[in-house]
Amino acid sequence: MSRYVTSTDGSRIGYETLGAGPGLIVLSGALVRGADYRPLARALADSHTVHLVDRRGRGASGPQGHAYGVHTEVADLAAVVRDTGAPYLFGHSYGGLIALRAAVTGAVQPRAIAAYEPGASIDGSLPTWFLPAMHEAVARQRPARAMALLIKGLQVDGAISRLPLPLLTAASALMLTTFLRSFRQTIDVLPAELSAAAALDGPASAYAGLPVRTHLMIGERGQRYLRDAATALGAASPGARLNVMPGLGHAGPLRAPDRMAAELRTVFRD
């Protein structure tokens, strides 16, 4: 079932609901859509009512807008929480940052939060050198170059990210017409999301006041800067628990939905 809410700035925010049980809101990572988490939602449907949010620039939701920032996403999340009454939040990557910021600022008061490799920049951990060139590539409607800069800048895949940029751009053009074609719908919103995450760079102590039970997850095969940031967040937050998931990379919630569902059931068990 699909629904939508109106955020504080009047923007429409869509979400899809599956399953039955205590409510769980899922916030997507960069590039992906709420619908990409349907396998995870189906794996949780026998224990939770899962709400898959289409963040701005995706699906039924409105555009980012000129004043976009993490605060915008936090307001959108608060609107979905009010509409659903869901007590649990799960955020993947940038979605994890949104969930953590919403809780630490008091915009929402969930019973518990889980975040898989949250996209928080801790003491300069998030690479940003490529962002100006990526903004330019998106503005000039060059999605393959934008994707190549993303892969190289964020070290998305150890082997492919080491390719020379022209070769990586050619490979990205092919990927965007085949198994990554859905990314063409979201590549335009990515520079603003990454810039918004970088704008909140600071010490892990900024998250020390998390008022709720927080479960942080990192993949054994994920990027080092994401593991380091999550580890720092866990150390700074007295109520946080950190778990390393063997064999998983940054796309763990998408590629291993059954394993992630089992982990989340444990986390969100009252």
N, C-alpha and C positions, 0 to 999 in steps of 0.2 A: 504494500500500500504506500502510495506517495502522498506527501503533504508538503506544505510550506508555511513558513512564519515570516513576519515582517520584523526586520532588525531596527535598531534605534534610528538609523539614518533613512529609513523607508525602503531599504533594499529587500528584495524577496530572497529567502534562503530555503532551498528545498531539501527534503530528506525522505528516505525510504525506510519503511519499517517491516521487519520480519521477526517471526518467532513469538514466544510467550514466556513471561516470567519477569523478574526484576529488570528495569530498564537500563540499557547500556548504550551510550552514544559513542560512535566511532568517528574519529576525525582523521581524514586521509593525509598522507604525505604529499610532498610536491610532485607534480606531473600527473598523479593518479586521481581518480574520481571516486566518489562514494560507491558507485556500482562495482568498482574493482574489488571491493571487500565483500561481495556477496558470498563467495565460498566460505569466508570466515563467519559471516552472519548465519549461513545455513548450518555450519558446524556448531553454532551456539544456540540455534533456534529452539532446541528442546529445553533450555534452561534459562534463557534470557529473551526479552524483547529488545531487539537490536535496531538502533536507529543509525542509518548510514547517511551522513551529512554530505551534501554537495557544497563544498566550500566555494567561495566567490570565483566566478569565471568558469564554473562547471555546471553541467546539467541544467536543472531548473532554477539555479540561483543567479542573482544579478552580478554585474561586473564589479571589479575591485573598487573603482572610484578614485578620485584624485587625492583624497586624504587617507589612502589605504595605509594600514600598518597592522601589527599584531593586535593592537587594541581594537581594530575593526573586527577581526576574527573572534576576539574574546566577546565582543558585544553580540555577534551572531550566535556564538555558542550559548550565551546566556539566554537568548531568545528561544533556542531549541530546548534548553533545560526547562524553561518556564512552560513551554508547550507540552512537553512530554512528562515532566516530573522525574526523569531518569536519575537514579542516584549514583550511577557509575559512569566513568569516562575512560575511554581508551584512545590514545593518540599515537600515530605512527610518524616518526620523523618531525616535520614541521607541525603536524597535528599534535604531536606530543608537547612541543613548545607551547602551543596555544592552550592546551589543557593545563599545563603547569602554571602559565601566566594567569589564566583565569582563576585558578585556585589561590595562588599567592597574593593576588590583588583583591581577593574577596568578591570578584564578580559572580562566582558560583560557589556553592557549598556542597560539593559531592560527598558521598560517603567514602569513596575510594577512587584513586586514579591509577591507571597503568599507562606507561609510556615506553614504547619500543624505540630505542636510539633517538631520543628527542633532539630536535634540531636547534638546541640552545648553543649560543656561542659563548664559551667561558674563557675569559682572558685571551681573546684573539684566536680561539681554536678553529673557528669556521673560516675556511679559505674564501677570500673575497677578491683576489687579484684579477680574476676574469670577468667580474661583474660589469664594468664599463663596456667591454667589448660585447658581452652578451646582450646588454640593453640595446646597443647599437644594432646588433644582428636581428633582434626581434623588431625593432623600429623599421628596419629595412626589409622586413619580411623574408629573412633568410633563416628558416627554421633548422636546416641541417647544420649550418655554422653555429647557431645557438646551442643545439644539442651537443655538438662536438666540444664547444667551450665548457658546457656543463660537465660532460664526462671527464674531460681533462682537469677542470678546476676542482671538482669534488672527488676526483679519484674513484669514480663510480665502479670501475672494474680495473683491477690491478694491471692486467695485460693490455687491454684495449686503450686504457687511458694514457699509455706510454707511446702510442702511435704519434707520428708527426701530425700537426693540426690539419694540413691539407688532406692527408690520407684518412684521418679520423672524420673529417667533414664528408668525404665521399662515402665512407661506411655509414655515417649517420643518415645520409640521404636515402640509402638503401633500407636501413632499419625503419625509417619513418614511413616507408611505403609497404612494409611487411609487418613484422611482429610488434613493432612499436608505433604502428600507425595511429593508435588512440592518443599518443602523446602530442600529435599535431594540434589537438584540441586544447591542450593545457600549456604548451610551451610558452605562449604569450604571457601568461600570468606568473611565470616562474621568476623572472628577474626581480619583480617587486616583492615577491615572497622572500627571496634570499636576502634582498636589501633590508627588508623589515626585520629578519632574524639578526642580521649583522648589526643593525641599529641598537639592538638590546644587548650587545656584547658587554660583559662585565664579570665580576667575580661570582663564584658559585654561592657565596654567602647571600646573594640576592634572593635565593630560593630557600634559605634556611627556615623561613617562617611558614613553610607549607603546613596548612592546618589540618590536613587530612592524611589518611593512610595512603602511601605512595609506593608503587612497585615499578622500579626501573628495570628494563631489560636491554641487554646488548647481545648482538650476535657474535659468536666466536670468530666469524670471518668478515665482520664489518670493518669499516674504515677506522684507522687508529684515532683520528681526531674525534670521531663520534664516541668511541669507547672511552677516551680520556674525559670528554665532557660529561658523559653519564656517570662515570666513576666519581668525578668531582662533585656532581650534584648529589649523589648518594652519600658521600662523606659529609657534605654540608647540611644535609637535611636529617635531623635526628630520627624522624619517623619513617624514613625511606628504606626500602630493601632493594638490593641490586642483585640481579640474576643474569649469569652468562648462559646463553642458549647454544649448546654445541652444534656445530655444522651449519649454522645459519649466517647469512649475510644481511645487508641492510634491507633487502626485500623480504625478509622472513615472514611477516604477516600475510604477504601475498602468495608466497611460494610454498609455505607450510601452514595452511590455515588450520588443519586439524591439531597440529602441535600447539599452535598459538591459542586455539580455543581451549585446549586442555589447561594451558597455563592460566588463561584468564578466568576459567571456572574456579580455579584454586584461589586466585587473587580476590575475586569478587564473591567469595563464600562468606556469609556473615557468621 
